[in-house]
Protein backbone atom coordinates (compact mmCIF):
# COMPACT_ATOMS: atom_id res chain seq x y z
CA UNK A 1 0.00 0.00 0.00
CA UNK A 2 2.92 2.35 0.76
CA UNK A 3 4.49 1.85 -2.71
CA UNK A 4 1.17 2.35 -4.48
CA UNK A 5 0.51 5.55 -2.51
CA UNK A 6 3.87 7.06 -3.44
CA UNK A 7 3.50 6.07 -7.11
CA UNK A 8 0.11 7.74 -7.32
CA UNK A 9 1.31 10.82 -5.42
CA UNK A 10 4.42 11.11 -7.62
CA UNK A 11 2.40 10.79 -10.84
CA UNK A 12 -0.01 13.50 -9.70
CA UNK A 13 2.86 15.81 -8.70
CA UNK A 14 4.69 15.33 -12.03
CA UNK A 15 1.47 16.03 -13.92
CA UNK A 16 0.96 19.29 -12.04
CA UNK A 17 4.60 20.36 -12.61
CA UNK A 18 4.31 19.59 -16.33
CA UNK A 19 1.19 21.69 -16.64
CA UNK A 20 2.95 24.60 -14.92
CA UNK A 21 6.26 24.36 -16.84
CA UNK A 22 4.82 23.96 -20.34
CA UNK A 23 3.63 27.59 -20.69
CA UNK A 24 6.92 28.90 -19.27
CA UNK A 25 9.17 26.96 -21.65
CA UNK A 26 6.91 27.56 -24.61
CA UNK A 27 6.89 31.30 -23.91
CA UNK A 28 10.69 31.53 -24.32
CA UNK A 29 10.66 30.11 -27.83
CA UNK A 30 7.52 31.94 -28.83
CA UNK A 31 8.85 35.34 -27.74
CA UNK A 32 12.20 34.88 -29.43
CA UNK A 33 10.65 33.73 -32.69
CA UNK A 34 8.14 36.53 -32.55
CA UNK A 35 10.77 39.23 -32.22
CA UNK A 36 12.86 37.76 -35.07
CA UNK A 37 9.87 37.64 -37.40
CA UNK A 38 8.98 41.25 -36.60
CA UNK A 39 12.48 42.44 -37.44
CA UNK A 40 12.63 40.48 -40.67
CA UNK A 41 9.29 41.91 -41.73
CA UNK A 42 10.59 45.48 -41.25
CA UNK A 43 13.68 44.82 -43.34
CA UNK A 44 11.70 43.10 -46.07
CA UNK A 45 9.57 46.21 -46.36
CA UNK A 46 12.67 48.46 -46.54
CA UNK A 47 14.25 46.26 -49.26
CA UNK A 48 11.01 46.45 -51.21
CA UNK A 49 10.94 50.24 -50.92
CA UNK A 50 14.55 50.47 -52.20
CA UNK A 51 13.73 48.36 -55.26
CA UNK A 52 10.65 50.44 -55.94
CA UNK A 53 12.68 53.70 -55.73
CA UNK A 54 15.26 52.28 -58.17
CA UNK A 55 12.55 51.32 -60.65
CA UNK A 56 10.95 54.75 -60.35
CA UNK A 57 14.31 56.49 -60.97
CA UNK A 58 14.47 58.02 -57.56
CA UNK A 59 17.77 56.25 -56.81
CA UNK A 60 20.66 55.69 -59.18
CA UNK A 61 22.22 52.26 -59.41
CA UNK A 62 25.16 53.38 -57.27
CA UNK A 63 22.99 54.85 -54.52
CA UNK A 64 20.75 51.77 -54.64
CA UNK A 65 23.72 49.45 -54.11
CA UNK A 66 25.05 51.54 -51.23
CA UNK A 67 21.65 51.65 -49.47
CA UNK A 68 21.13 47.91 -50.00
CA UNK A 69 24.56 47.12 -48.56
CA UNK A 70 23.80 49.24 -45.52
CA UNK A 71 20.48 47.43 -44.96
CA UNK A 72 22.14 44.03 -45.30
CA UNK A 73 24.80 44.97 -42.76
CA UNK A 74 22.18 46.19 -40.26
CA UNK A 75 20.10 43.06 -40.85
CA UNK A 76 23.06 40.86 -40.04
CA UNK A 77 23.90 42.91 -36.98
CA UNK A 78 20.38 42.79 -35.51
CA UNK A 79 19.27 39.26 -36.45
CA UNK A 80 22.59 37.46 -36.38
CA UNK A 81 24.00 35.39 -33.51
CA UNK A 82 25.98 38.29 -32.08
CA UNK A 83 22.84 40.27 -31.09
CA UNK A 84 19.94 37.87 -31.24
CA UNK A 85 21.42 35.20 -29.00
CA UNK A 86 21.88 37.51 -25.99
CA UNK A 87 18.37 38.91 -26.35
CA UNK A 88 16.87 35.47 -26.49
CA UNK A 89 19.09 34.31 -23.67
CA UNK A 90 17.68 36.99 -21.41
CA UNK A 91 14.21 35.49 -21.73
CA UNK A 92 15.54 31.92 -21.47
CA UNK A 93 17.41 32.62 -18.26
CA UNK A 94 14.38 34.14 -16.53
CA UNK A 95 11.92 31.47 -17.69
CA UNK A 96 14.23 28.64 -16.80
CA UNK A 97 14.80 30.12 -13.37
CA UNK A 98 11.06 30.23 -12.76
CA UNK A 99 10.71 26.69 -14.08
CA UNK A 100 13.39 25.41 -11.73
CA UNK A 101 11.78 27.13 -8.77
CA UNK A 102 8.39 25.65 -9.66
CA UNK A 103 9.86 22.17 -10.08
CA UNK A 104 11.40 22.35 -6.60
CA UNK A 105 8.74 24.24 -4.65
CA UNK A 106 5.65 22.28 -5.79
CA UNK A 107 6.81 18.84 -4.55
CA UNK A 108 8.17 20.27 -1.31
CA UNK A 109 5.01 22.25 -0.65
CA UNK A 110 2.85 19.20 -1.40
CA UNK A 111 4.74 17.01 1.04
CA UNK A 112 4.71 19.72 3.74
CA UNK A 113 0.97 20.32 3.30
CA UNK A 114 0.15 16.62 3.49
CA UNK A 115 2.33 16.21 6.56
CA UNK A 116 0.54 19.15 8.22
CA UNK A 117 -3.11 18.34 7.50
CA UNK A 118 -3.04 14.75 6.26
CA UNK A 119 -2.62 11.46 8.08
CA UNK A 120 0.88 10.14 7.41
CA UNK A 121 0.29 7.13 9.66
CA UNK A 122 -2.41 5.90 7.31
CA UNK A 123 0.26 5.18 4.66
CA UNK A 124 1.94 2.44 6.62
CA UNK A 125 -0.80 1.77 9.20
CA UNK A 126 -4.19 1.21 7.56
CA UNK A 127 -5.70 0.76 11.00
CA UNK A 128 -5.28 4.49 11.56
CA UNK A 129 -8.51 5.13 9.70
CA UNK A 130 -10.28 2.59 11.85
CA UNK A 131 -8.87 4.27 14.92
CA UNK A 132 -10.25 7.60 13.70
CA UNK A 133 -13.67 6.03 13.13
CA UNK A 134 -13.53 4.55 16.59
CA UNK A 135 -12.84 8.01 17.96
CA UNK A 136 -15.96 9.31 16.23
CA UNK A 137 -18.09 6.49 17.57
CA UNK A 138 -16.87 7.31 21.06
CA UNK A 139 -17.79 10.99 20.76
CA UNK A 140 -20.85 10.55 22.96
CA UNK A 141 -18.76 8.91 25.65
CA UNK A 142 -16.19 11.70 25.40
CA UNK A 143 -18.99 14.26 25.65
CA UNK A 144 -20.39 12.53 28.73
CA UNK A 145 -16.94 12.53 30.31
CA UNK A 146 -16.66 16.24 29.53
CA UNK A 147 -20.00 16.92 31.22
CA UNK A 148 -18.93 14.90 34.24
CA UNK A 149 -15.77 16.98 34.45
CA UNK A 150 -17.76 20.22 34.27
CA UNK A 151 -20.16 19.02 36.97
CA UNK A 152 -17.27 18.07 39.23
CA UNK A 153 -15.76 21.52 38.77
CA UNK A 154 -19.12 23.15 39.51
CA UNK A 155 -19.55 21.04 42.63
CA UNK A 156 -16.09 21.96 43.91
CA UNK A 157 -16.79 25.62 43.24
CA UNK A 158 -20.08 25.38 45.16
CA UNK A 159 -18.36 23.66 48.06
CA UNK A 160 -16.15 26.74 48.29
CA UNK A 161 -19.26 28.95 48.14
CA UNK A 162 -21.95 26.83 49.85
CA UNK A 163 -24.51 29.66 50.05
CA UNK A 164 -24.97 29.86 46.25
CA UNK A 165 -28.53 28.51 46.04
CA UNK A 166 -28.86 29.19 42.30
CA UNK A 167 -25.67 27.22 41.66
CA UNK A 168 -26.92 24.24 43.70
CA UNK A 169 -30.20 24.30 41.76
CA UNK A 170 -28.28 24.27 38.47
CA UNK A 171 -26.22 21.30 39.65
CA UNK A 172 -29.36 19.41 40.74
CA UNK A 173 -31.06 19.95 37.36
CA UNK A 174 -27.90 18.75 35.63
CA UNK A 175 -27.98 15.55 37.67
CA UNK A 176 -31.64 15.04 36.70
CA UNK A 177 -30.82 15.42 33.01
CA UNK A 178 -28.25 12.66 33.44
CA UNK A 179 -30.68 10.40 35.27
CA UNK A 180 -28.88 10.68 38.62
CA UNK A 181 -32.02 11.34 40.64
CA UNK A 182 -30.72 10.26 44.04
CA UNK A 183 -27.85 12.74 43.88
CA UNK A 184 -30.20 15.38 42.49
CA UNK A 185 -32.60 15.02 45.46
CA UNK A 186 -29.79 15.71 47.93
CA UNK A 187 -28.69 18.78 45.99
CA UNK A 188 -32.28 20.00 45.55
CA UNK A 189 -32.79 19.85 49.29
CA UNK A 190 -29.79 22.08 49.81
CA UNK A 191 -30.92 24.49 47.07
CA UNK A 192 -34.45 24.77 48.50
CA UNK A 193 -33.02 25.63 51.92
CA UNK A 194 -31.09 28.52 50.35
CA UNK A 195 -33.63 29.80 47.78
CA UNK A 196 -37.09 30.69 49.07
CA UNK A 197 -40.23 31.49 47.11
CA UNK A 198 -39.21 29.63 43.91
CA UNK A 199 -42.17 27.52 42.77
CA UNK A 200 -40.30 26.03 39.82
CA UNK A 201 -37.50 24.84 42.09
CA UNK A 202 -39.99 23.20 44.44
CA UNK A 203 -41.72 21.47 41.52
CA UNK A 204 -38.41 20.18 40.18
CA UNK A 205 -37.49 18.92 43.64
CA UNK A 206 -40.84 17.16 43.99
CA UNK A 207 -40.46 15.61 40.54
CA UNK A 208 -37.02 14.14 41.29
CA UNK A 209 -38.14 12.99 44.75
CA UNK A 210 -41.17 11.27 43.24
CA UNK A 211 -38.92 9.29 40.89
CA UNK A 212 -36.63 8.23 43.75
CA UNK A 213 -39.49 7.00 45.95
CA UNK A 214 -40.98 4.76 43.31
CA UNK A 215 -42.51 7.19 40.81
CA UNK A 216 -45.20 8.38 43.14
CA UNK A 217 -45.97 11.89 44.29
CA UNK A 218 -47.52 10.85 47.59
CA UNK A 219 -46.06 12.19 50.80
CA UNK A 220 -43.35 14.85 50.70
CA UNK A 221 -43.53 15.42 46.93
CA UNK A 222 -47.21 16.34 47.23
CA UNK A 223 -46.46 18.75 50.09
CA UNK A 224 -43.80 20.42 47.96
CA UNK A 225 -46.24 20.68 45.05
CA UNK A 226 -48.91 22.28 47.22
CA UNK A 227 -46.36 24.73 48.54
CA UNK A 228 -45.31 25.59 44.98
CA UNK A 229 -48.97 26.05 43.94
CA UNK A 230 -49.44 28.67 46.65
CA UNK A 231 -46.34 30.52 45.47
CA UNK A 232 -47.24 30.45 41.76
CA UNK A 233 -50.77 29.27 40.87
CA UNK A 234 -50.02 29.72 37.13
CA UNK A 235 -46.82 27.66 36.91
CA UNK A 236 -47.35 25.08 34.16
CA UNK A 237 -45.31 22.29 35.70
CA UNK A 238 -46.90 22.79 39.10
CA UNK A 239 -50.40 22.65 37.57
CA UNK A 240 -49.51 19.53 35.63
CA UNK A 241 -48.23 17.82 38.75
CA UNK A 242 -51.22 18.85 40.87
CA UNK A 243 -53.45 17.46 38.15
CA UNK A 244 -51.47 14.23 38.16
CA UNK A 245 -51.91 13.87 41.91
CA UNK A 246 -55.66 14.43 41.53
CA UNK A 247 -55.90 11.93 38.67
CA UNK A 248 -54.05 9.27 40.69
CA UNK A 249 -56.60 9.78 43.44
CA UNK A 250 -59.40 9.42 40.89
CA UNK A 251 -60.39 13.06 41.43
CA UNK A 252 -60.89 13.41 37.69
CA UNK A 253 -62.78 16.70 37.72
CA UNK A 254 -59.99 18.36 39.69
CA UNK A 255 -57.39 16.83 37.38
CA UNK A 256 -59.19 18.20 34.31
CA UNK A 257 -59.48 21.63 35.93
CA UNK A 258 -55.77 21.86 36.72
CA UNK A 259 -54.76 20.63 33.28
CA UNK A 260 -57.04 23.17 31.63
CA UNK A 261 -55.22 25.86 33.61
CA UNK A 262 -51.87 24.40 32.59
CA UNK A 263 -52.88 24.46 28.92
CA UNK A 264 -53.96 28.09 29.23
CA UNK A 265 -50.52 29.01 30.58
CA UNK A 266 -48.42 27.12 28.06
CA UNK A 267 -46.01 29.36 26.11
CA UNK A 268 -47.06 30.42 22.60
CA UNK A 269 -44.29 28.32 21.05
CA UNK A 270 -45.39 25.08 22.75
CA UNK A 271 -45.21 22.05 20.47
CA UNK A 272 -48.46 21.17 18.75
CA UNK A 273 -48.25 17.56 19.87
CA UNK A 274 -47.99 18.64 23.50
CA UNK A 275 -51.12 20.74 23.09
CA UNK A 276 -53.00 17.92 21.43
CA UNK A 277 -52.02 15.33 24.00
CA UNK A 278 -52.87 17.64 26.86
CA UNK A 279 -56.24 18.23 25.27
CA UNK A 280 -56.71 14.47 24.96
CA UNK A 281 -55.85 14.00 28.67
CA UNK A 282 -58.31 16.73 29.65
CA UNK A 283 -61.01 15.10 27.56
CA UNK A 284 -60.35 11.72 29.16
CA UNK A 285 -60.36 13.16 32.68
CA UNK A 286 -63.65 14.92 31.98
CA UNK A 287 -65.07 11.72 30.58
CA UNK A 288 -64.09 9.78 33.69
CA UNK A 289 -65.59 12.53 35.82
CA UNK A 290 -68.90 12.16 33.99
CA UNK A 291 -68.83 15.64 32.45
CA UNK A 292 -68.84 14.27 28.89
CA UNK A 293 -70.11 10.78 29.47
CA UNK A 294 -68.07 7.67 29.83
CA UNK A 295 -64.76 7.61 28.02
CA UNK A 296 -64.60 5.32 25.02
CA UNK A 297 -63.45 1.84 25.88
CA UNK A 298 -60.59 0.44 23.92
CA UNK A 299 -60.26 -3.17 22.86
CA UNK A 300 -56.97 -4.75 23.79
CA UNK A 301 -55.31 -6.48 20.89
CA UNK A 302 -53.35 -9.64 21.58
CA UNK A 303 -49.70 -8.82 22.01
CA UNK A 304 -46.87 -10.91 20.64
CA UNK A 305 -44.16 -12.33 22.84
CA UNK A 306 -42.08 -9.66 24.51
CA UNK A 307 -38.37 -10.09 24.01
CA UNK A 308 -35.97 -8.37 26.41
CA UNK A 309 -34.31 -5.46 24.70
CA UNK A 310 -30.61 -5.23 24.16
CA UNK A 311 -28.56 -3.39 26.75
CA UNK A 312 -26.15 -0.53 26.11
CA UNK A 313 -28.49 2.41 25.79
CA UNK A 314 -31.60 0.52 24.67
CA UNK A 315 -32.64 -1.00 28.01
CA UNK A 316 -35.44 1.56 28.56
CA UNK A 317 -36.78 1.61 25.01
CA UNK A 318 -39.81 -0.22 23.62
CA UNK A 319 -39.81 -1.48 20.05
CA UNK A 320 -42.26 -3.41 17.93
CA UNK A 321 -44.48 -3.42 14.86
CA UNK A 322 -47.88 -1.87 14.09
CA UNK A 323 -50.15 -3.58 11.56
CA UNK A 324 -53.68 -2.96 10.31
CA UNK A 325 -56.33 -5.65 10.71
CA UNK A 326 -57.52 -7.01 7.32
CA UNK A 327 -61.15 -6.09 7.93
CA UNK A 328 -60.17 -2.40 8.26
CA UNK A 329 -57.94 -2.30 5.17
CA UNK A 330 -60.61 -0.52 3.12
CA UNK A 331 -61.16 2.27 5.64
CA UNK A 332 -59.32 5.58 5.72
CA UNK A 333 -56.83 6.91 3.19
CA UNK A 334 -53.04 6.79 2.67
CA UNK A 335 -52.80 10.38 3.93
CA UNK A 336 -54.15 9.50 7.40
CA UNK A 337 -51.69 10.15 10.23
CA UNK A 338 -50.44 7.23 12.30
CA UNK A 339 -49.66 8.00 15.94
CA UNK A 340 -47.85 5.39 18.02
CA UNK A 341 -47.47 6.32 21.67
CA UNK A 342 -46.94 4.89 25.13
CA UNK A 343 -48.99 6.00 28.12
CA UNK A 344 -48.69 4.92 31.73
CA UNK A 345 -51.18 2.37 33.04
CA UNK A 346 -51.30 4.22 36.34
CA UNK A 347 -51.16 7.97 36.12
CA UNK A 348 -52.29 10.75 33.79
CA UNK A 349 -53.28 9.73 30.27
CA UNK A 350 -50.78 11.99 28.51
CA UNK A 351 -48.26 9.98 26.45
CA UNK A 352 -44.77 9.54 27.82
CA UNK A 353 -43.38 8.85 24.34
CA UNK A 354 -44.85 9.32 20.87
CA UNK A 355 -43.91 9.05 17.19
CA UNK A 356 -45.88 10.11 14.13
CA UNK A 357 -45.78 8.77 10.56
CA UNK A 358 -48.27 8.22 7.72
CA UNK A 359 -50.66 5.34 7.04
CA UNK A 360 -48.67 4.45 3.92
CA UNK A 361 -45.80 3.46 6.25
CA UNK A 362 -47.81 0.47 7.55
CA UNK A 363 -46.71 -2.06 8.61
CA UNK A 364 -44.62 0.28 10.74
CA UNK A 365 -41.68 -0.70 12.94
CA UNK A 366 -41.55 1.69 15.88
CA UNK A 367 -39.11 2.48 18.67
CA UNK A 368 -40.15 4.59 21.66
CA UNK A 369 -37.66 5.97 24.16
CA UNK A 370 -36.92 9.11 26.18
CA UNK A 371 -35.88 11.01 23.04
CA UNK A 372 -39.47 10.84 21.77
CA UNK A 373 -41.08 11.99 25.03
CA UNK A 374 -43.30 15.04 24.38
CA UNK A 375 -42.57 16.51 27.82
CA UNK A 376 -39.10 16.33 29.39
CA UNK A 377 -40.61 16.04 32.87
CA UNK A 378 -42.44 12.82 31.98
CA UNK A 379 -40.17 10.28 30.31
CA UNK A 380 -40.79 6.73 29.21
CA UNK A 381 -37.96 5.43 31.39
CA UNK A 382 -39.76 6.78 34.48
CA UNK A 383 -43.25 5.59 33.59
CA UNK A 384 -43.24 2.03 34.88
CA UNK A 385 -45.90 -0.14 33.19
CA UNK A 386 -47.32 1.32 29.98
CA UNK A 387 -49.57 0.37 27.07
CA UNK A 388 -48.71 1.07 23.45
CA UNK A 389 -51.49 2.72 21.45
CA UNK A 390 -51.56 2.94 17.66
CA UNK A 391 -54.10 5.35 16.20
CA UNK A 392 -54.88 6.25 12.59
CA UNK A 393 -56.18 9.83 12.65
CA UNK A 394 -58.12 11.36 9.78
CA UNK A 395 -57.75 14.88 11.16
CA UNK A 396 -54.01 14.63 11.75
CA UNK A 397 -54.51 15.30 15.46
CA UNK A 398 -53.40 12.92 18.20
CA UNK A 399 -56.62 13.39 20.16
CA UNK A 400 -59.03 10.53 19.47
CA UNK A 401 -62.04 11.40 17.30
CA UNK A 402 -64.96 9.49 15.93
CA UNK A 403 -63.98 7.47 12.89
CA UNK A 404 -60.33 7.07 13.87
CA UNK A 405 -58.89 3.56 13.79
CA UNK A 406 -57.07 2.30 16.87
CA UNK A 407 -55.38 -0.65 18.52
CA UNK A 408 -53.61 -1.18 21.83
CA UNK A 409 -51.06 -3.58 23.27
CA UNK A 410 -51.17 -5.38 26.56
CA UNK A 411 -49.34 -3.66 29.47
CA UNK A 412 -45.56 -3.79 29.07
CA UNK A 413 -42.57 -2.28 30.82
CA UNK A 414 -39.83 -0.21 29.17
CA UNK A 415 -37.06 -2.41 27.91
CA UNK A 416 -38.85 -4.91 25.65
CA UNK A 417 -38.84 -5.50 21.90
CA UNK A 418 -41.12 -7.48 19.64
CA UNK A 419 -44.39 -5.78 20.65
CA UNK A 420 -47.15 -6.39 18.09
CA UNK A 421 -49.91 -3.78 18.00
CA UNK A 422 -52.89 -4.50 15.73
CA UNK A 423 -55.18 -1.64 14.72
CA UNK A 424 -58.45 -3.56 14.87
CA UNK A 425 -61.30 -1.22 15.83
CA UNK A 426 -62.97 2.02 14.76
CA UNK A 427 -63.65 4.65 17.40
CA UNK A 428 -67.43 5.33 17.44
C-alpha positions in Angstrom: 0.0 0.0 0.0 2.9 2.3 0.8 4.5 1.9 -2.7 1.2 2.4 -4.5 0.5 5.5 -2.5 3.9 7.1 -3.4 3.5 6.1 -7.1 0.1 7.7 -7.3 1.3 10.8 -5.4 4.4 11.1 -7.6 2.4 10.8 -10.8 0.0 13.5 -9.7 2.9 15.8 -8.7 4.7 15.3 -12.0 1.5 16.0 -13.9 1.0 19.3 -12.0 4.6 20.4 -12.6 4.3 19.6 -16.3 1.2 21.7 -16.6 2.9 24.6 -14.9 6.3 24.4 -16.8 4.8 24.0 -20.3 3.6 27.6 -20.7 6.9 28.9 -19.3 9.2 27.0 -21.7 6.9 27.6 -24.6 6.9 31.3 -23.9 10.7 31.5 -24.3 10.7 30.1 -27.8 7.5 31.9 -28.8 8.9 35.3 -27.7 12.2 34.9 -29.4 10.7 33.7 -32.7 8.1 36.5 -32.6 10.8 39.2 -32.2 12.9 37.8 -35.1 9.9 37.6 -37.4 9.0 41.3 -36.6 12.5 42.4 -37.4 12.6 40.5 -40.7 9.3 41.9 -41.7 10.6 45.5 -41.2 13.7 44.8 -43.3 11.7 43.1 -46.1 9.6 46.2 -46.4 12.7 48.5 -46.5 14.2 46.3 -49.3 11.0 46.4 -51.2 10.9 50.2 -50.9 14.5 50.5 -52.2 13.7 48.4 -55.3 10.7 50.4 -55.9 12.7 53.7 -55.7 15.3 52.3 -58.2 12.6 51.3 -60.7 11.0 54.8 -60.4 14.3 56.5 -61.0 14.5 58.0 -57.6 17.8 56.3 -56.8 20.7 55.7 -59.2 22.2 52.3 -59.4 25.2 53.4 -57.3 23.0 54.8 -54.5 20.7 51.8 -54.6 23.7 49.5 -54.1 25.0 51.5 -51.2 21.7 51.6 -49.5 21.1 47.9 -50.0 24.6 47.1 -48.6 23.8 49.2 -45.5 20.5 47.4 -45.0 22.1 44.0 -45.3 24.8 45.0 -42.8 22.2 46.2 -40.3 20.1 43.1 -40.8 23.1 40.9 -40.0 23.9 42.9 -37.0 20.4 42.8 -35.5 19.3 39.3 -36.4 22.6 37.5 -36.4 24.0 35.4 -33.5 26.0 38.3 -32.1 22.8 40.3 -31.1 19.9 37.9 -31.2 21.4 35.2 -29.0 21.9 37.5 -26.0 18.4 38.9 -26.4 16.9 35.5 -26.5 19.1 34.3 -23.7 17.7 37.0 -21.4 14.2 35.5 -21.7 15.5 31.9 -21.5 17.4 32.6 -18.3 14.4 34.1 -16.5 11.9 31.5 -17.7 14.2 28.6 -16.8 14.8 30.1 -13.4 11.1 30.2 -12.8 10.7 26.7 -14.1 13.4 25.4 -11.7 11.8 27.1 -8.8 8.4 25.6 -9.7 9.9 22.2 -10.1 11.4 22.4 -6.6 8.7 24.2 -4.6 5.7 22.3 -5.8 6.8 18.8 -4.6 8.2 20.3 -1.3 5.0 22.2 -0.6 2.8 19.2 -1.4 4.7 17.0 1.0 4.7 19.7 3.7 1.0 20.3 3.3 0.2 16.6 3.5 2.3 16.2 6.6 0.5 19.1 8.2 -3.1 18.3 7.5 -3.0 14.8 6.3 -2.6 11.5 8.1 0.9 10.1 7.4 0.3 7.1 9.7 -2.4 5.9 7.3 0.3 5.2 4.7 1.9 2.4 6.6 -0.8 1.8 9.2 -4.2 1.2 7.6 -5.7 0.8 11.0 -5.3 4.5 11.6 -8.5 5.1 9.7 -10.3 2.6 11.9 -8.9 4.3 14.9 -10.2 7.6 13.7 -13.7 6.0 13.1 -13.5 4.6 16.6 -12.8 8.0 18.0 -16.0 9.3 16.2 -18.1 6.5 17.6 -16.9 7.3 21.1 -17.8 11.0 20.8 -20.9 10.6 23.0 -18.8 8.9 25.7 -16.2 11.7 25.4 -19.0 14.3 25.6 -20.4 12.5 28.7 -16.9 12.5 30.3 -16.7 16.2 29.5 -20.0 16.9 31.2 -18.9 14.9 34.2 -15.8 17.0 34.5 -17.8 20.2 34.3 -20.2 19.0 37.0 -17.3 18.1 39.2 -15.8 21.5 38.8 -19.1 23.1 39.5 -19.6 21.0 42.6 -16.1 22.0 43.9 -16.8 25.6 43.2 -20.1 25.4 45.2 -18.4 23.7 48.1 -16.2 26.7 48.3 -19.3 28.9 48.1 -21.9 26.8 49.9 -24.5 29.7 50.0 -25.0 29.9 46.3 -28.5 28.5 46.0 -28.9 29.2 42.3 -25.7 27.2 41.7 -26.9 24.2 43.7 -30.2 24.3 41.8 -28.3 24.3 38.5 -26.2 21.3 39.6 -29.4 19.4 40.7 -31.1 20.0 37.4 -27.9 18.8 35.6 -28.0 15.6 37.7 -31.6 15.0 36.7 -30.8 15.4 33.0 -28.3 12.7 33.4 -30.7 10.4 35.3 -28.9 10.7 38.6 -32.0 11.3 40.6 -30.7 10.3 44.0 -27.9 12.7 43.9 -30.2 15.4 42.5 -32.6 15.0 45.5 -29.8 15.7 47.9 -28.7 18.8 46.0 -32.3 20.0 45.6 -32.8 19.8 49.3 -29.8 22.1 49.8 -30.9 24.5 47.1 -34.4 24.8 48.5 -33.0 25.6 51.9 -31.1 28.5 50.3 -33.6 29.8 47.8 -37.1 30.7 49.1 -40.2 31.5 47.1 -39.2 29.6 43.9 -42.2 27.5 42.8 -40.3 26.0 39.8 -37.5 24.8 42.1 -40.0 23.2 44.4 -41.7 21.5 41.5 -38.4 20.2 40.2 -37.5 18.9 43.6 -40.8 17.2 44.0 -40.5 15.6 40.5 -37.0 14.1 41.3 -38.1 13.0 44.8 -41.2 11.3 43.2 -38.9 9.3 40.9 -36.6 8.2 43.7 -39.5 7.0 45.9 -41.0 4.8 43.3 -42.5 7.2 40.8 -45.2 8.4 43.1 -46.0 11.9 44.3 -47.5 10.8 47.6 -46.1 12.2 50.8 -43.4 14.8 50.7 -43.5 15.4 46.9 -47.2 16.3 47.2 -46.5 18.7 50.1 -43.8 20.4 48.0 -46.2 20.7 45.0 -48.9 22.3 47.2 -46.4 24.7 48.5 -45.3 25.6 45.0 -49.0 26.0 43.9 -49.4 28.7 46.6 -46.3 30.5 45.5 -47.2 30.5 41.8 -50.8 29.3 40.9 -50.0 29.7 37.1 -46.8 27.7 36.9 -47.4 25.1 34.2 -45.3 22.3 35.7 -46.9 22.8 39.1 -50.4 22.6 37.6 -49.5 19.5 35.6 -48.2 17.8 38.8 -51.2 18.9 40.9 -53.5 17.5 38.1 -51.5 14.2 38.2 -51.9 13.9 41.9 -55.7 14.4 41.5 -55.9 11.9 38.7 -54.0 9.3 40.7 -56.6 9.8 43.4 -59.4 9.4 40.9 -60.4 13.1 41.4 -60.9 13.4 37.7 -62.8 16.7 37.7 -60.0 18.4 39.7 -57.4 16.8 37.4 -59.2 18.2 34.3 -59.5 21.6 35.9 -55.8 21.9 36.7 -54.8 20.6 33.3 -57.0 23.2 31.6 -55.2 25.9 33.6 -51.9 24.4 32.6 -52.9 24.5 28.9 -54.0 28.1 29.2 -50.5 29.0 30.6 -48.4 27.1 28.1 -46.0 29.4 26.1 -47.1 30.4 22.6 -44.3 28.3 21.1 -45.4 25.1 22.8 -45.2 22.1 20.5 -48.5 21.2 18.8 -48.3 17.6 19.9 -48.0 18.6 23.5 -51.1 20.7 23.1 -53.0 17.9 21.4 -52.0 15.3 24.0 -52.9 17.6 26.9 -56.2 18.2 25.3 -56.7 14.5 25.0 -55.9 14.0 28.7 -58.3 16.7 29.6 -61.0 15.1 27.6 -60.4 11.7 29.2 -60.4 13.2 32.7 -63.7 14.9 32.0 -65.1 11.7 30.6 -64.1 9.8 33.7 -65.6 12.5 35.8 -68.9 12.2 34.0 -68.8 15.6 32.4 -68.8 14.3 28.9 -70.1 10.8 29.5 -68.1 7.7 29.8 -64.8 7.6 28.0 -64.6 5.3 25.0 -63.5 1.8 25.9 -60.6 0.4 23.9 -60.3 -3.2 22.9 -57.0 -4.8 23.8 -55.3 -6.5 20.9 -53.4 -9.6 21.6 -49.7 -8.8 22.0 -46.9 -10.9 20.6 -44.2 -12.3 22.8 -42.1 -9.7 24.5 -38.4 -10.1 24.0 -36.0 -8.4 26.4 -34.3 -5.5 24.7 -30.6 -5.2 24.2 -28.6 -3.4 26.7 -26.2 -0.5 26.1 -28.5 2.4 25.8 -31.6 0.5 24.7 -32.6 -1.0 28.0 -35.4 1.6 28.6 -36.8 1.6 25.0 -39.8 -0.2 23.6 -39.8 -1.5 20.0 -42.3 -3.4 17.9 -44.5 -3.4 14.9 -47.9 -1.9 14.1 -50.1 -3.6 11.6 -53.7 -3.0 10.3 -56.3 -5.7 10.7 -57.5 -7.0 7.3 -61.2 -6.1 7.9 -60.2 -2.4 8.3 -57.9 -2.3 5.2 -60.6 -0.5 3.1 -61.2 2.3 5.6 -59.3 5.6 5.7 -56.8 6.9 3.2 -53.0 6.8 2.7 -52.8 10.4 3.9 -54.1 9.5 7.4 -51.7 10.2 10.2 -50.4 7.2 12.3 -49.7 8.0 15.9 -47.8 5.4 18.0 -47.5 6.3 21.7 -46.9 4.9 25.1 -49.0 6.0 28.1 -48.7 4.9 31.7 -51.2 2.4 33.0 -51.3 4.2 36.3 -51.2 8.0 36.1 -52.3 10.8 33.8 -53.3 9.7 30.3 -50.8 12.0 28.5 -48.3 10.0 26.5 -44.8 9.5 27.8 -43.4 8.8 24.3 -44.9 9.3 20.9 -43.9 9.1 17.2 -45.9 10.1 14.1 -45.8 8.8 10.6 -48.3 8.2 7.7 -50.7 5.3 7.0 -48.7 4.5 3.9 -45.8 3.5 6.2 -47.8 0.5 7.6 -46.7 -2.1 8.6 -44.6 0.3 10.7 -41.7 -0.7 12.9 -41.6 1.7 15.9 -39.1 2.5 18.7 -40.2 4.6 21.7 -37.7 6.0 24.2 -36.9 9.1 26.2 -35.9 11.0 23.0 -39.5 10.8 21.8 -41.1 12.0 25.0 -43.3 15.0 24.4 -42.6 16.5 27.8 -39.1 16.3 29.4 -40.6 16.0 32.9 -42.4 12.8 32.0 -40.2 10.3 30.3 -40.8 6.7 29.2 -38.0 5.4 31.4 -39.8 6.8 34.5 -43.2 5.6 33.6 -43.2 2.0 34.9 -45.9 -0.1 33.2 -47.3 1.3 30.0 -49.6 0.4 27.1 -48.7 1.1 23.4 -51.5 2.7 21.5 -51.6 2.9 17.7 -54.1 5.4 16.2 -54.9 6.3 12.6 -56.2 9.8 12.6 -58.1 11.4 9.8 -57.8 14.9 11.2 -54.0 14.6 11.7 -54.5 15.3 15.5 -53.4 12.9 18.2 -56.6 13.4 20.2 -59.0 10.5 19.5 -62.0 11.4 17.3 -65.0 9.5 15.9 -64.0 7.5 12.9 -60.3 7.1 13.9 -58.9 3.6 13.8 -57.1 2.3 16.9 -55.4 -0.6 18.5 -53.6 -1.2 21.8 -51.1 -3.6 23.3 -51.2 -5.4 26.6 -49.3 -3.7 29.5 -45.6 -3.8 29.1 -42.6 -2.3 30.8 -39.8 -0.2 29.2 -37.1 -2.4 27.9 -38.8 -4.9 25.6 -38.8 -5.5 21.9 -41.1 -7.5 19.6 -44.4 -5.8 20.6 -47.1 -6.4 18.1 -49.9 -3.8 18.0 -52.9 -4.5 15.7 -55.2 -1.6 14.7 -58.5 -3.6 14.9 -61.3 -1.2 15.8 -63.0 2.0 14.8 -63.7 4.7 17.4 -67.4 5.3 17.4 
